[in-house]
Amino acid sequence: MFDVESVKAGRPMKYPYTYAAKIAQFPYRYHFNNSWLFKYHLIACLVCFPIFLKIQNMSYSPENVAKWDEIRRKEFEGH
């Protein structure tokens, strides 16, 4: 690994004005170690992402899109 102190360039801002500076100075390690909500929210996002991706891929498959185009066509025509 690398030493965190050797990566820091210069001194930190007294108040980070830009969004990039705010993201860079946010204490991620502190919140991950001391906040159960932050930790489990991050874990839940990582666990649920593949599930949501699979559902999205199934709903936008060509067969399903064609099926719903047919259903909407019939509703529009009044059958």
C-alpha distances in whole Angstrom, upper triangle without the diagonal:
4,7,9,12,12,11,15,18,21,22,22,26,28,29,27,30,28,27,24,23,24,22,19,20,21,19,18,16,20,22,20,20,24,25,27,28,25,23,26,27,23,24,27,26,24,27,30,28,29,32,34,33,35,38,37,38,41,42,42,43,46,48,48,48,51,53,52,54,57,57,57,59,62,61,62,65,66,66
4,6,9,8,8,11,14,17,19,19,23,25,26,25,27,26,25,22,21,22,20,17,18,19,18,18,16,19,22,20,21,24,26,28,29,25,24,27,28,24,25,29,28,26,29,31,30,31,34,35,34,37,39,39,39,42,44,43,45,48,50,49,49,53,54,53,55,58,58,58,60,63,62,63,66,67,68
4,6,5,7,9,13,15,16,17,21,23,24,23,26,25,25,21,20,21,20,16,17,18,17,17,15,18,21,20,20,23,25,27,29,25,24,28,28,25,26,30,29,27,30,33,32,33,36,37,36,39,41,41,42,45,46,46,47,50,53,52,52,55,56,56,57,60,60,60,62,65,64,65,68,69,70
4,5,5,7,10,13,13,14,17,19,21,19,23,22,21,18,17,18,16,13,13,15,13,14,13,15,18,18,18,20,23,25,26,23,22,26,26,23,25,28,27,26,29,31,30,32,35,35,35,38,40,39,40,43,45,44,46,49,51,50,50,54,55,54,55,58,58,58,60,63,62,62,66,67,68
4,5,6,9,10,11,12,16,18,20,19,22,22,22,19,17,18,18,14,14,16,15,16,15,17,20,20,20,23,25,27,29,25,25,29,29,26,28,31,30,29,33,35,34,36,39,39,38,41,43,43,44,47,48,47,49,52,55,54,53,57,58,57,58,62,61,61,63,66,65,65,69,70,71
4,6,8,10,12,14,17,20,22,21,24,23,23,20,18,20,19,15,16,18,18,19,18,20,23,23,23,26,28,30,31,28,27,31,31,28,30,33,32,30,34,36,35,36,40,40,39,42,44,43,44,47,48,48,49,52,55,54,53,57,58,57,58,62,62,61,64,66,65,66,69,70,71
4,6,10,12,12,16,19,20,18,21,20,20,16,15,17,16,12,13,16,16,17,17,19,21,21,22,25,26,29,29,26,25,29,29,25,27,31,29,28,31,33,32,33,37,37,36,39,41,40,41,44,45,44,46,49,51,50,50,53,55,54,55,58,58,57,60,63,62,62,65,67,68
4,6,8,9,12,15,17,15,18,17,18,15,13,15,14,11,11,14,15,16,16,18,20,21,22,24,26,28,29,25,25,29,28,26,28,31,29,29,32,34,33,35,38,37,37,40,42,41,42,45,46,45,47,50,53,51,51,54,56,54,55,59,59,58,60,63,62,62,66,67,68
4,7,8,11,15,16,15,17,17,18,15,13,15,16,12,13,16,17,19,20,21,23,24,25,27,29,31,32,28,29,32,31,29,31,34,32,31,35,37,35,37,40,39,39,42,44,43,43,47,47,46,49,51,54,53,52,55,57,56,56,60,60,59,61,64,63,63,66,68,69
4,7,9,12,15,14,16,17,18,16,13,16,17,14,13,17,18,20,21,22,24,26,27,28,30,33,33,29,30,34,33,31,33,36,34,34,38,39,37,40,43,42,42,45,47,45,46,50,50,49,51,54,57,56,55,58,60,58,59,63,62,61,64,66,65,65,68,70,71
4,7,9,12,12,15,16,17,15,12,14,16,13,11,15,16,19,20,20,22,24,25,26,28,31,31,28,29,32,32,30,33,35,34,34,37,39,37,40,43,42,42,45,46,45,47,50,50,49,52,54,57,56,55,58,60,58,59,63,62,61,64,66,65,65,68,70,71
4,6,8,8,12,13,14,13,9,11,13,10,8,12,13,16,17,18,20,22,23,23,25,28,28,25,26,29,28,27,30,32,31,31,34,36,34,37,40,39,39,42,44,42,44,47,47,47,49,52,55,53,52,56,57,55,56,60,59,58,60,63,62,62,65,66,68
4,5,6,8,10,13,12,8,10,13,11,9,12,14,17,19,19,21,23,24,25,25,29,28,25,27,30,29,28,31,33,31,32,36,36,35,38,40,39,39,43,44,42,44,47,47,47,49,52,55,53,52,55,57,55,55,59,59,57,60,62,61,60,64,65,67
4,7,9,12,14,14,11,11,14,13,11,13,15,18,20,19,21,23,25,24,25,29,28,25,28,31,29,28,32,34,32,33,37,38,37,40,42,41,41,45,45,44,46,49,49,48,51,54,57,54,53,57,58,56,57,61,60,58,61,63,62,61,65,66,68
4,6,9,11,12,9,9,12,12,10,12,14,17,20,19,19,23,24,24,24,27,26,23,26,29,27,27,30,32,30,31,35,35,34,38,40,38,38,42,43,41,43,46,46,45,48,51,54,51,50,54,55,53,54,57,56,55,58,60,58,58,62,62,64
4,6,8,8,5,5,9,9,8,10,13,16,18,18,19,21,23,23,23,26,25,22,25,27,25,24,28,29,28,29,32,33,31,35,37,35,35,39,40,38,40,43,43,42,45,48,50,48,47,51,52,50,51,54,54,52,54,57,55,55,59,60,61
4,7,9,7,7,11,11,11,13,16,18,21,21,21,24,26,26,26,28,27,24,27,29,27,26,30,31,29,30,33,33,32,35,37,35,35,39,40,38,40,43,42,41,44,47,50,48,46,50,51,49,49,53,52,50,53,56,54,53,57,58,60
4,5,5,6,9,10,11,12,16,18,21,21,21,23,26,26,25,28,26,23,26,28,25,24,28,29,26,28,31,31,29,32,35,32,32,36,37,35,37,40,39,38,41,43,46,44,43,47,48,46,46,50,49,47,50,53,51,51,54,56,57
4,5,5,6,8,10,10,14,15,19,19,19,20,23,24,23,25,23,20,22,25,22,21,24,25,23,24,28,27,26,29,31,29,29,33,33,31,33,36,36,35,38,40,43,41,40,43,45,42,43,47,46,44,47,50,48,48,51,53,54
4,5,5,6,9,10,14,14,17,19,18,20,23,24,23,25,24,20,22,25,22,20,24,25,23,23,27,27,25,28,31,29,28,32,33,31,33,36,36,35,38,40,43,41,40,44,45,43,44,48,47,46,48,51,50,49,53,54,56
4,5,5,6,9,12,14,16,17,18,19,22,23,22,25,24,20,22,25,23,22,25,27,24,25,29,29,28,31,33,32,31,35,36,34,36,39,39,38,41,44,46,45,44,47,49,47,47,51,51,49,52,54,53,53,56,57,59
4,5,5,6,10,11,15,15,15,17,20,20,19,22,21,17,20,23,20,19,23,24,22,23,27,27,26,29,31,30,30,34,34,33,35,38,38,37,40,43,45,43,42,46,47,45,46,50,49,47,50,53,51,51,55,56,57
4,6,5,9,9,13,14,13,15,18,19,18,20,19,15,17,20,18,16,20,21,19,20,24,24,23,26,28,27,27,30,31,30,32,35,35,34,37,40,43,41,40,44,45,43,44,47,47,45,48,51,49,49,53,54,55
4,6,8,9,12,14,14,15,18,19,19,22,21,17,19,22,20,18,21,23,21,22,25,26,25,28,30,29,29,32,34,32,34,37,37,37,39,42,45,43,42,46,47,46,47,50,50,48,51,54,53,53,56,57,58
4,6,9,11,12,13,15,16,17,18,21,20,17,18,22,20,19,22,24,23,23,27,28,27,30,32,31,31,35,36,35,37,40,40,40,42,45,48,46,45,49,50,48,49,53,52,51,54,56,55,55,58,59,61
4,6,9,9,9,11,14,14,14,17,16,13,15,18,17,15,19,21,20,20,24,25,24,27,29,28,29,32,33,33,35,37,37,37,40,43,45,43,43,47,48,46,47,50,50,48,52,54,52,53,56,57,58
4,6,5,6,9,10,11,12,15,15,12,13,17,16,15,18,20,20,20,23,25,24,27,29,29,30,33,34,34,36,38,39,39,41,45,47,45,45,48,49,47,49,52,51,50,53,56,54,55,58,59,60
4,6,5,6,9,10,10,13,13,9,10,14,13,11,14,17,16,16,20,21,21,24,26,26,26,29,31,30,32,35,35,36,38,41,43,42,42,45,46,44,46,49,48,48,51,53,51,52,56,56,57
4,6,5,6,8,10,12,13,10,10,14,14,12,14,18,18,17,20,22,22,25,27,27,28,31,32,32,34,37,37,38,40,43,45,44,44,48,48,47,49,52,51,50,53,55,54,55,58,59,60
4,6,5,6,8,11,12,10,10,14,15,14,16,19,19,20,22,24,24,27,29,29,30,33,34,34,36,39,39,40,42,46,48,45,46,50,50,48,50,53,52,52,55,57,55,56,60,60,61
4,5,5,5,8,9,6,8,11,12,11,13,16,16,17,20,21,22,25,26,26,28,30,31,31,34,36,36,37,40,43,45,42,43,47,47,45,47,50,49,48,52,53,52,53,56,57,57
4,6,6,7,9,6,5,9,10,9,11,13,14,14,17,19,19,22,24,24,25,28,29,30,32,34,34,35,38,41,43,41,41,45,45,44,46,49,48,47,51,52,51,52,55,56,56
4,6,8,10,9,7,11,13,12,13,16,17,17,19,21,23,25,26,27,29,31,32,33,35,37,38,39,41,44,46,44,45,48,48,47,49,52,51,51,54,56,54,55,59,59,59
4,7,9,9,8,11,13,13,15,17,18,19,21,23,24,27,28,28,30,33,33,34,36,38,39,40,42,46,47,45,46,49,49,48,50,53,51,51,54,56,54,56,59,59,60
4,5,5,6,9,10,11,13,14,16,17,19,20,22,25,25,26,28,30,30,31,34,35,36,37,40,43,44,42,43,46,46,44,47,50,48,48,51,53,51,52,56,56,56
4,6,5,6,8,10,10,12,14,15,16,18,20,22,23,23,26,28,28,29,32,33,34,35,38,41,42,40,41,44,44,42,45,47,46,46,49,50,49,50,54,54,54
4,5,5,6,8,10,10,12,14,15,16,18,21,21,21,24,26,26,27,29,31,31,33,35,39,40,37,38,42,41,39,42,45,43,43,46,47,46,47,51,50,51
4,6,5,6,9,10,11,13,14,15,17,20,21,20,22,25,25,26,28,30,31,32,34,38,39,37,37,41,41,39,42,44,43,43,46,48,46,47,51,51,51
4,6,5,6,9,10,11,12,14,16,18,19,20,22,24,25,26,28,30,30,32,34,38,39,37,37,41,41,39,42,45,43,43,47,48,47,48,52,52,52
4,5,5,6,8,10,10,12,14,17,17,18,20,22,22,24,26,27,28,30,32,35,36,34,35,39,38,37,40,42,41,41,44,45,44,46,49,49,49
4,5,5,6,9,10,10,12,15,16,15,18,20,20,21,24,25,26,27,30,33,34,32,33,36,36,34,37,40,38,38,41,43,41,43,46,46,47
4,5,5,6,9,10,11,14,15,15,17,19,20,21,23,25,26,27,29,32,34,32,32,36,36,35,37,40,39,39,42,44,42,44,47,47,48
4,5,5,6,9,10,12,13,14,16,18,19,20,22,24,25,26,28,32,33,31,32,36,36,35,37,40,39,39,42,44,42,44,47,48,48
4,5,5,6,8,11,11,12,14,16,16,18,20,21,22,24,26,30,31,28,29,33,33,31,34,37,35,36,39,40,39,41,44,44,44
4,6,5,6,9,10,10,12,14,15,16,18,20,20,22,24,27,29,27,27,31,31,30,32,35,34,34,37,39,38,39,42,43,43
4,6,6,8,10,11,11,14,15,16,18,20,21,22,24,27,29,27,28,31,32,31,33,36,35,35,38,40,39,41,44,44,44
4,6,7,8,10,11,12,14,15,17,18,20,21,23,27,27,26,27,31,30,30,32,35,34,34,37,39,38,40,43,43,43
4,6,5,6,9,10,11,12,14,16,17,18,20,24,25,23,24,27,27,26,29,31,30,31,34,35,34,36,39,40,39
4,5,5,6,9,10,11,12,14,15,16,18,22,23,21,22,26,26,25,27,30,30,30,33,35,34,35,38,39,39
4,6,5,6,9,10,10,12,14,15,16,20,21,20,21,25,25,24,27,29,29,29,32,34,34,35,38,39,38
4,5,5,6,9,10,11,12,14,16,19,20,18,20,23,23,22,25,27,27,27,30,32,31,33,36,36,36
4,5,5,6,9,10,11,12,14,18,19,17,18,21,21,20,23,25,24,25,28,30,29,30,33,34,34
4,5,5,6,9,10,11,12,16,17,16,17,20,20,20,22,25,24,25,28,30,29,31,33,34,34
4,5,5,6,9,10,11,14,15,14,16,19,19,19,21,23,23,24,27,28,28,30,33,34,33
4,5,5,6,9,10,14,14,12,14,17,16,16,19,21,20,21,24,25,25,27,30,30,30
4,5,5,6,9,12,13,11,12,15,16,15,17,20,19,20,23,24,24,26,28,29,29
4,6,5,6,10,11,10,11,14,15,15,17,19,20,20,23,25,25,26,29,30,30
4,6,5,9,9,8,10,13,13,13,15,17,17,19,21,23,23,25,27,28,27
4,6,9,9,6,8,11,11,10,13,15,15,15,18,20,20,21,24,25,24
4,6,8,6,6,10,11,10,12,15,15,15,18,20,20,21,24,25,25
4,6,5,6,9,10,11,12,14,16,17,18,20,21,22,24,26,25
4,6,5,6,9,10,10,12,14,15,16,18,20,21,22,24,24
4,6,5,6,9,10,11,13,14,15,17,19,20,21,23,22
4,5,5,6,9,10,11,12,14,15,17,18,20,21,20
4,5,5,6,9,10,11,12,14,15,16,18,20,20
4,6,5,6,9,10,10,12,14,15,16,19,18
4,5,5,6,9,10,11,13,14,16,17,16
4,5,5,6,8,10,10,12,14,15,15
4,5,5,6,9,10,10,12,14,14
4,5,5,6,9,10,11,12,11
4,5,5,6,9,10,11,10
4,5,5,6,9,10,10
4,5,5,6,9,9
4,5,5,6,6
4,5,5,6
4,5,8
4,6
4
